[in-house]
Amino acid sequence: MRGGLEDPTSGGVLHLPVDEIRDAFLEALGEHSRHILTAPTGSGKSTRLPLWLAEHTGKAVLVVEPRRVACRSLAGFLAEQRGEKVGASVGYRVRFDDRSSPETRVLFATTGIALRMLRERDGERERFGAVLIDEFHERGWEVDVLCAALLRAQAQGRFEGQVVLTSATVDAREIAAGIDARVHQASGRTYPVEICYAEDVPAPTGEGLAARVRDALVRRLGAEGDDGGDVLVFLPGKREIQAAEDALQGLAREHELELVPVHGGLPVEQLQRAFKASAPRRRVFLATNVAETSVTLPGVTLVLDGGLARMRVHRGGRSALALVPVAEASMDQRAGRAGRVRAGRCVRLWSARYQAREHAAPEIERIELDDVLLAAASVGLEGPELLGAPWISPPPEFAVETARARLRRAGALTAEGRLTELGHQLAAMPVSGAEGRLLIDPPEALAATLCDLVAILQRGRDLLLPEHLLGARRQEVREQRRELFEGVGDEVSLQLVTLRRGDNRRHGLHAAAVQETRQVARSLRERLGVKRLEPVGDPDLASSQELVRYALTRIEESAFVVRKRALKRRIKGRGARGKAEPWGNGEIELVVWPFESPGLGQGQESPPDPVAGVILDTFWIGDDGTGVRGSGKMVLPCTYQDLVDAGVGQRQVGEVRAGERGGAPFVRAQVQRELAGVVLSSREEALQGEELWEAAAAAILEGRMMKPAGEMVLDDLHIWGVLADWPEIDRSWEGRQGPAPPQDYLRERLRQLGVEREGDLLLVEPGDLRPELEDELQIHRFDLEPLREEFPRVWEYLGFRYHCRVSALAQRVTMTPMDKKSARAADPKASVLPRFRGFRVRYKNASRVLDLR
């Protein structure tokens, strides 16, 4: 028995359908390193294969699951089978929850955790003898990145272990042909399932879903063919689960039903209740698609399928969280859940005439790819290696380039598409890129608050229960909340105060959400070396003003302003209560609901609403058409001046005033800064940096400041150009590179001299601006000076001024008058012209051209 893990099939214990292929599978492992296994849910593939792989390789096995609930339940099941606690030879790792040890030989992990474990820098890839990717058909983007990285590492000899993909529905032979994998098939233990349709709507829809679930259940309870088995209802998300639970309360009391929510956000104890083989009352499981394949719910003989799921889709150039009908393969999986223990029935809550698509597109083809590129680069797929990797479904090139551009602007990728040091840090963070930027090297005074804030954003849910769920305690809780939130003026501060100081009962909190968020905050604090979050208290809470100023330096793109059309509708600085307002940042528009503080006393009027802020939580809601609506919440309010101070917005420089006053140079302009069409500031400013170099160079050349520097520079550049163009046969100097145009030269010279602000010009002498011609041309001074005299840039005679353009190769000088007075004068005489070393001289005055010599 290699690896110290005992296979239950060898001890005559519980026999599962997948056990039939054990010998053939183990034999194939000795011949090949890539495998795909298809087997129905409940066949035992998720619990048996890890043990077989550990037995074959003698090393630890990483089992990748798409959901936390699957990791916890499968690890718990296997550990219980072995008479151990989770974390010994069998363990799991999900975000912010690690139940594993150095002795763990079968480790269940979610996809994001697996990516971090297998990254190139400080990864754990060598620890594992096999990586099993379960429920491959769900095709989250992390799964595609994992597969591409592992297949590439195998091909390059950097991973010698096994790669196994398992699924209940995937087209195994097509995928196997693309990656050279062996295909295995196992049967399941299933019974016939009768499919029927509610026919009350033509297609799956969220409209009236809770009521339609209740009506369908009413028709089935106690009807002919009702066998009293448990009921599984498929719903798209936690919101719909809550709505269905509320709608079914009366029915549950009447028929003595136990309503059991099942989704990944529940605490482990509640999930374990769902997996018990039996219960004193008939259960109605209200589940997301986690119950489709990831977990097995015992005793179910009736399935009610809403036919919907929330998926990331590309709509209008953005990744939107859309409520969409599931594919036919998913519908079949859901129906099959009714036939695990005996013959069952599935009621589909739409019309039989509806035609579903066969399979859902892989997520990597339908989302924005910023986090994808960070994760891919961390596992070795960066730069040109990204699109050249052995993808099962490659990411779209246009989406890759768009994401690369955003990550370069954030400083996470180099121009070649490789991770910078910041990029490595972001990829290692257990949060998304934008939130990770808040947590990298924060000021010590803000670190604890930022950890708590990011934990709240990760949970993505209000920690306060809505008032309609408070029942008879509504007024009591209102009073307690008023006391707790006195002086709180924004949603971010409200949630932070709730997390730090809220009491579940007294303040009417969502207990499970608070518990999970505090656990996440503790994990983040531990990662950053910040003191532990106490259950209630911890007074060191940063103010929203401190947070917003910091956020503007890290996530500038999250700065928004209220659109002008909304500002016009406000009364006394406040928007209409209960009505969302449009906010913009120059690229996108979001709707934001005005904040109403629970800390306001009765009859107390809320202060004016903010005109700008940093929006920390954005989400895009799509539909099965093409419409997308962006929403924002968790707003850190700020002023226009805060945005200006942070350099946010488009800077527009108006007319420049440059010259000298009292001998001191000045370079000023009317500068306006705008964001999303809203003017943040408009004032005269002293220019700095590139704007200063550009304006000062023009003023110097025009003679408006630092005279006679402009003429000197123009003379120097003129002779430089003449000599750089000189014929090879007649030159005694080496320089061949001509000068830049005067404006460009002088702008670069000011930069080289370190001129950054208006006051720096006082330190510059006219001679400092001149080029070092002897160095540039590699010419001796005694050769240079005679040539200056022979080829002047400007020739003056009797008060008339002429510009001289020299072509050394053509041995010609073209003269043109420089002002109206000179243009009206008689043509210059050849006898009075400079020598020009015998070059031909042409005079050009408007359209008239005359050869003078």
N, C-alpha and C positions, 0 to 999 in steps of 0.2 A: 504494500500500500504506500505509494510514493507521495511525498509532500505532506504527510501527516493528516490528510483529510480522508475520512472514510466515506465511501459511496454507499448510500442506503440500499441500493439495489443488490449489493452483494450480501446483505444480511437478511434478506428475505422479508424486508419491511414493505411498506406501501408501494404497490406497483402502479406506475403511470404509463400512459400510452407511448411516450417517447422512449421508454426503456427498451422497446423492441429493436431500436436501431443502435443500441449501445456498442455492440461488438464491431459493427460495420463502421461506425463513426470513429472509434478508437483506432481501427486499422487505417482509415483514411488520414488520420492525423499524422501517422508515420510516413505518409507518402506525399502530402501536400500541406501548404501553410495557409491557404485561403479557402474558406468554406461558407456556404450559405445553407441555412436550414429553414425550411418552412414547416410549420405545424400549427394547428388550431390553438386558440387560447384555451388554457386548462390542460394541455398535453403534458406539461411538466418541463418544457424546454428551458425555462428561465431558472429552474432550480437544479436540474440534473446536469445540464451541460457544463456549468462552472466546476462541478465536482469532477467530471470526466476530464476536463482540461487540466485541472490541478493534478490529477492522478497521472496524466500523460506527461506533463512538462516538469513536474517536480518543483514548480515555482508558483508564486502567487498569480491569481487570475483577476483581472479587472473586468467587471460586468457593468456596462454602460446602459443606464435606463433613462428614458425621456422625462421621468417625473419623480419628484421626491417621494410621493406616496408609494410608488413601486419599490424604490430602494429600501425604504423602511420596512415595508410589509414582507418583501422577499428575504431580506436579511433576518428579520424576526422569525420567519417560518423556518429557514434553514438552521438558525441557531437553536430554535426550540426542538427541531428534529434531532439535533446532536446533543441536547441536554445542556446547552451552554447559554451564557448571556451574550447578547449582541456586543461585538467588539473583541471577542476572543478570536477563534479561527475564522469566524464569519462576521463581517462588519459592513458599515456603510459610511459614505461621506456625501452630504448634501451641503448646500451653501449655508454657512454659519452653524453647522451641526455635524460633528465628526465623532462617530462611534466606531473607531478602528484602533488598532495597536500594531506594534512591530510584528506580532504573531499572526496577524490576520492574513489568511491565505485566499479567501474569496472576499473581494471588496466590491460592493455595489456602489456606484457613483452616478450622479446626474451628469449630463453631457458637458455642462460648463466646468464642473469640477474635474472631469476627466481630461478636458483640454488643458487645464492648468497643470495637472499631474504629468502630462505627456509633453510639456513644452521643452524646447531645446535648452533653455537656460534654467538650471536647477530643477529639472524635471525628474520623474521617477520611472521612466520608460524601461530601464534595464531591470527593474525589480520584477517585471511581469513576464511570465512565460506565455501568456495569451491575453488578448483583449476581445471580449465578446460584446458586440453591440446589439442589444435586444430591441425589439419593436422597430426594426430598421425602416419599415414602411412609412412611419410617421414623418421621416425626412426633415426634421428640424435642421436649421443651418449648421448647428454644431456637429451633428452626425456626419454631414457631408465633409466638413473640414477634417474631422477625426479620420474618416476613411481615407481621404486624399493623403493626409500626413502619414498614416500608418502604411499605406500601400507604397508610398514613395520611400519611406524608411526601409521597408522590406526589400525593395528593388535595389537600394543602395547598400544593402548589407548592414544597416544601422539598427535594425530590429529583426531578430531571428525567431521571434515568437509566432504564435498562431493568431490570425485575424478571422473571427467568426461573426457573421451577420445572421440574425434570426428574425423571422417575421411570420405573421399569420396570413398575410395577403400579398406580399411582394411578388412580382414576376421574376422569379429566381433565375431562370435560365437565360433571360436576356441580360440581366446584370452580370451573371457569372461569365458569360461570353466576353463581356467588356473588361473584366478584371482577372480573368483566368482563375476562377474559383470552382471548387467541387460543390455540387448540389446534393443535399440530403432532404428527404421528405419523411415526416412522421405523421401518423394518423392521430385523430383525437377521439375523445369519448363524447359523442353528441347524439341528440335525439331530434326527431322531426319538430320543426317550428312552423306553425301556421301564420302566414302573413296576411294582415288585413289593413284597410285604409279608413281613416276617419271621414274623408271626403268633405270636410268642412271648409278647407281652404285649398286653392289649386296647387300651391307649392309651399315648401317649408318657409315659415315666416315667424318673426318674433312678436307680431301683433296678437295680443290677447292670448299669449302662449299659456300663462298660468291657468286661466279659465278653461282653456281647451284641454289641458292636462286633467284638471278636476272633472270636467264633463266626461272624458274618456274613462277615467277611473270609476266614476259613478256607474257608467254603463256596464262595466266588467265585474264589479264587486257583487257577488251573489248571483250572477247570471249563469245560465247554462254553460257548462264547461269550465267554470271557475274552480280550480283545484285547491285554492287556499294558499298557494305558494307565494313567496315574496315577489315584490314588484320592483322593477328597475326603470326609472324615468331618466332619459337622457336630455340634459339641458345645456345651453352653451356656456354658462358662467355662473359665478357666485351670486350675481344680482338676480338672475332668473331662478336660481335655486331658492333664494330667500323669498322671492315673490310666490313661487309654487308652494313653499312651506306655509306661508301665510294663507294662501288660498285653500289649502288642504286641512287646516286645523279642525274645522267643523266635521269634516268627513272622518278624520282620524279619531275624534272622540266618539262618533257614532259607531264606527266599525272596529274600535280598539286597535288602531294601527299605530305603529311606531315609525315616525318620519326620521330618516337617517340621511343627513347631507354627506356627500362624498366628493371632496375636492382636495387638491394639494395643499391648500392653506390651512387645513385643520390640524390641531395638535395630534400627536401620535396616539394618545389615549382614546380620543374620539374615533380615530380611524380603526383602531383595534376592535372597537365595538361593531363596526360594519363587517369585519371579517370573521366574526364568530359563526360557527356552523349552524347554530340554532338560537332562537330568542323566544321569550315568553309570549310576545305578540307578533302578529304578522308585520313584516317590515316593508316600508316603501322607501327604496333608496333613491335619493334625488342627486344625480351624479353628472359631472362633466364628462367629457370623452376620456377621462382617466379610467373609467370603467369599461371602455371599449375593448382594450387589450391589456393594459398595464396591470390590472388587478382582477382577481376572480372573486365575485360576490356569491356566496353559497345560497342555495335554496331558491333562486330566481326562476320563475316559470312564466312571468308576464313582463314584457318590455313595452314601454310607451316611449316612442322615439320622436322627439321634436324635430329631428332632421337638421339641426343647426350646430355650428361651432364658431367660435371667435378665432379668426386667423389673420395673420399679417399678410396684406396684399398690397400691390403697388397701384396706387390710384393718384392720378394727377401729379405725377412726379414725386410722390411721397409714400412712405410705408404707412398704411392705415390699418387699424384694428377693425376689421369688418366682420359683421355677422353674416355668414354665408352658409348656404346649404352644403352638407357634407357630400363626399363622393359616394358612388354606388358601393365601392369596396367597404367603406366605413358603415354604410347602412346594413350591409350583410353581416359585418362583424357584430353590430349592435343586436341585430335580430338573433344571431347565434347564441347570445347570452341567455336566451330563454330556454335553450335546450341542453343545458349542461347536466341536469340531474334527472330530467324526464321530459316527455313531450311538452312543448310550451307554445306560447302565442306571442306575436309581436304586432302591436298596433302602431302604424305610421300615421302621424297627425297631419296628413296632407292627401292629395288626390292620387289615385293609382295612375292617372294620365301623366303625371310629372316624370320627366326623363332626367335622371341625374347624370353628371359626368362620371366616367369610369374610375379615374384616380385623381387625387389632388396633386397639383404641381409641387415639386420640392420647394421648401421655404426659401432656399438660397436664390431661387429664380424670381421671387416676388417681394423682396424687402430691400431697404437701404442697407449698405454693406459696411458701414463704418466699423461696427463691432466685429463683423466677420473678418475684415482685413487685419485688425489687431490680433484676433485669436489665431488666424492662419499664419501670420508672421511669427507669432510666438512659438509655433510648432514647426518652423522651418520653411513655410510657404510664403516667401516675401520676394519683392522685386520681380525679376523675370520668371522666378520659379513658381509664382502664384498660378498664372494661367497655363503654365506648362506641366502642372501636377496631374496625376492620374485621377481626375475628378470623375465620379459617377455621373454627376450633373454639374457641368462647369458654371460658375457665376457669369451673368451677362457682362460683356466687356464694358459697355457704356456705364453700367452701375458701378463697376470696379473703378473706372477713371473718375467718376463723380465723387465716390467715397475717398479715393486717394487725395483728391484736391482738398476736401474738407480736412482730412487728417494732416496734410502738409501745413495748412493754415494754422492748425492747432499745435504744430510742433511735434507731432507724434511720428511722422514719417519723413524720411529724407526725400530728395528729389528723385532718387532711384527706386523709391517705394519700400525702403527698408526701415526697420524700427529705429528710432532715436532712443536715447536713454529714457526720455519721458514716455515714449511708446512702450518700452519694456515694462516700465512701472505701471502704466495703464493696463497692459495686457495681463499683468499679474494680480490686478485688483479684482475682488469678487463682486464688482459692480460695473455698470456701464461706463463708457468712456467719459461722458460729461461729468458724471458724479465722481468718477475716479480723479478727475482734475481738481475737484474741490478738496480731496483728501491727501494729495501729494505735497509734502512739506508745508503744512498749514502753519500759521502763527500759533505759538503755544497757547495763547489766550483764547483762541477760537477752536482749537482742535477737538475738545470734548463736545462742544455744541455742534460742530460739523459732523462728527460721527453720529450723533443722535439725529441730526437732520437727514443725513443720507439713509439712515435706517428707516426713517419715516417714509422717505421717497421710495425705498425698496418695497415697503409694504403696500404703498399705493392706495391706502384706504383711510378714511376718516376714523380717528380713534374714538370719537364720540358717537354713541348710539343716536339715531334720529329720534325725535321726541315721540313719534307715534308708537315706538316700541317701549316707551317708559311706563305706559299704563297709568295706574293710579298715583305713581310717584312723580309724575311729570312736574308739578309745581314745586315740589320739594327739591328735585334735581335742578330745576331752573335757578332756585335761590343759591344752591351750593355752587353752581357754575358761575353765577354772577360774582360771587365772592372770589372764586379761584381766578377768574379771567379779568378782574378789574384792571383797567389800564392797558389791556392787550388790544392792539390796533390792527393786527394783520393775521392771516391764516397760518403763516409759518410759525409765528410766536405762539399762537393758540395751540398748535399741535405739539410744539416743544414743551410748553408748560404742562400740557396734558400728559406727555410721556414722563416728564420729570416729577410732577407733583400730583398727578391725578389719582383718584381712588375709584376702583371699578364700580362699587355700589353707590358711593356718595355722589359721584359726578356722572354716573350713567355712562360708563365706558364700555367699549367692545372688548371684553376681557381677553379673548383669544388673540385679537389684533395687538393689544397692548403687550401681552406676554411675548408674542413673537417679535415685536418691534424692539422691546427691551433686550431680548436675547441677541438680536442682530446688532444693536448699538453696543452691547458689551463685547461682541466679537470684533467689531470695528475698532473700538477703543483699545482692545488688547493688541490688535495689529499695529496701531499707531503708538502704542506705549503710553496711552492716556489712562488716568485713574478710572477704576471700575464704576459703572453706573449703579447707584443704589436704587432699590425698588421705588422709593418715593423720596424726593428731596433734591439734593445736589443743586445748590443755589447758584453756581457759577454759570449762569446762562448769558451768552453773548446777546447783545441787543440786535434788533433787525437792522439798525444803521450800520453797525460793525459788519454784519453778515453781508449786506448788500454791497458795501464798498469792496469787500474781499471778493465776492462773487463776480463783480464787474472786471476784476483783474484776471480771473480764471476762465469764466464762461461768458465772454462778452457777447456772443451770439444769442444769449438768453435775455438780453436787455430789450424791452418792449416799451412802446408808448401807446396811450389811448389814441385812437384815430380821431382826426379833426371832426368828422361828422358826428361822432359820439360826444365829443366835448361840447359841441353846440347844443346838444339836447339836454345837457345837465342843468339842474336847477340848484343854485347855491353850492355849486361844486360837487353835487351828488347825482349819480345816475338813478334811474328808476329802480326801486327795489324789486327784486324778482325778475329782472330782465338783464340778460347778458349784454356786454359791450364788446365791440371789436378793438383788439390791440394788434399792433404791427411792429415789425423790426426791419422793414425794408425788403424782406424776402418772402415772409409768410404772414398770414393773418390768423389770429386765434380769437375765439370768443371767451370772455372771462366774466364770471358772475361776481357782482359786487360783494364785498365782505361785510357781514353783519356780526358784530362782536356780541357773544353771550354775556359779556361783562357790563353791558349798558344797563343802567337802572331804568325803571319803568318811566316812560315818558321822556327819557333822555335821548336827545338827537345825536345820531352818529356824526362823526367829523367828516369833512369833505373826502371824497374818494381820491385815491392816488391818480396822478396823471402819467406815471411811468413806474417801471419796476423790473425786477428780474423774475421771470416765470420759470420755476424750477420743475414743474411737472406738466408736460404736454402730451396729448394723445389725440390720435386721428381716428375718427369713426367713419367707416365707409359703409356702403350697402352693396347689394348684388348688382347694382348698375355701375355708374362711374362717379357718383357724387362722393365727395370727401369733405368732412367738416372737422376743423381743428379746434380743440378746446385747451384751455390752460387753467391751472390752479396752482396753489402754493406760491403766491406772489409775494416777493420781498419789495415793498414800496420804496421808491426813491424819488428824487427831484430831477428836473432837467439839468440842474447844475452838477448833480452827482454824475450824470451821464457825460457831461462835457468834461469834467475833471478826469474821468476815466478814458477819455478819448473815443467815446462811442459815437457813432453816427458818421455821416458823410460831411467832410469839411470842404466848403466851397470858398475859394479866395476871390474876392472882388478886385476892384481897381487898386493898384499898388501905388503908394506914395513913397518915393525914395529920394534922398538928397542929403544935404548937410544943414545943420542948424547950430550956429555958434561953433562951427568947426567940428562938430560931432556928427558922424553919419547916422542916418535913421532909415529903416526899411519897414514900412507899415502897410497894412491892408485892412479893408473891411472883410472880416471873416465871419461866415455864417455856417453853423453846424445844424444839420437836419437828420432826422430819423423817421422813416416811413411817412414823409411829407410833413412832419411836424417840426417847426423851427425850435431848436433847443436854445440857441443863443445867436446873437448878431451884434458884433462890436468890433472896433478897431483894435488890432493886435500887432505887436512887433513880431515879425516873421522869424521862424527858426528853421534850422536844418535845411533840407532840400529846397523848401520854399524860399528861404533866405538866400541861398546860393544863387538860385535862378534870378530872383529880383535884383540882388546886389550886382551880379555879373552884368545884367542889362544896364543898370544905372551907371556903373563904372565905364562901360564901353560908350555910353551916350554922353559921358562927361558931366553927369549930375552929381557925382561924388568922387572923392579921392583923386582929384586932378593932380598931375597929368597922367595917372596910371593907365587910363584907357588908351590914350594915344600911344604910349610907350609899348603896351602889350600888342596893339595892332601892328606897330612897326616891326616888333620882334617876330610876330607870327608871319608877317609878309616876307621878310628875308629868309626865315626858316623854310617857308614853302618854296621860294625861288631856288635855294641851294639844295633842298632835298630832291628837286626836279632836274638838277643840273646834269648835262650829258656826262657819261662815265669817262669819256676820252679826255675831258678837260677839267677834271676835278682833283683836288688834293685833300679832300676830306672824305670821311667814311659814311656819315649819316645819310640814310636814304628814306627814312620814315618821315612823312610830312606831318604837320601839326593838325590837331583837331580844329573844327570851326571855332572862331573866337568865343562865342557864348559857351560852347561846351568846354573849351579849354579853361576859361576863367571860373566856371562853375566847379570843375574838378580841382582847380588850384585852391579855391576857397575851402573846399573840403579837406584837401591835404594840409592846409594851414591850421586846421582845427577850429574854423569859424563855425560856431553853432548858434550863437545868439547875437543880437544887434550890437551889444556892447563889445563883442570880440573884434568888431571892425576897427575899433579905436587902437588896437594893438598891431594892426597891419600897416606897414609902410608901402608906398607905391612900388618900390623896388622889389618887395617880397612877391609881387604878383607876376614878375617877368620870368620868362623861361630861361633856363641856363643853356644858351645856344651853343656854347663851346662844348658842353657835355652831350647835348642832343645830337649835334652834327659832327662831333669829334673833329673840330676845326680849331686852328690856332687863331688867337685874337688878331694878330697882324695880317692874317688872310681875311678875317671877317669884316673888319672896319672899312677897308677900301670898297668891299662889295656893298656894304650898307650905303655908302656915298654914291656908288654907281647906279644902284637900283633902289631909289627911294619909293616908298609907298605913296606919298603925296608930294607932288612937285608944285611949288609956288613961284609965280612970276608976275611982277607988277600988281600984286594983290589978288591975282586970280589963282584958283586952286584946282589941281587936276589929280584924279586917282590913276595910279599906274598899275595895270595888271600885266605881270610878266610871265611869258611862256619860254622857259629856258630851252626846252627841246626844240621848239619852233624858231627860237631866236627872234622873238617878236615881243614888242611892248604895245599894249592898247591903252590909250589915254582917254579919259572921259571927264567932263567938267563936274565939279562937286556941288555947285550951287547955281542959282539963276544968273547971278552976276557973271560968273565965269562962262556960262553957256551963251550969254549975249555978246561976249567979247570976241574980237577977231581971232581967227585960227592961229594957234601958236606957230612961230617960225622955226624951221628946222635948225637954224644957226644958234638958237638959244637953248635948245633942248639939252638935258643931261646926256652924258656919253652913252649910257646904257650898253657899254662895251661893244658898240657897233651894231647892236640889234636893230632890225627894222622897227619903225615906229608908225603906228596907225592911230588916227584921231577919230573918235566916234562921238558925235553930238546928236542925240535923238536918232533920227533915221539916216542922218548923213554920215558917211564914212569917207575919210580922206587919208591917204598914205602921206605922212610928213617926211619919211626918210626911208 
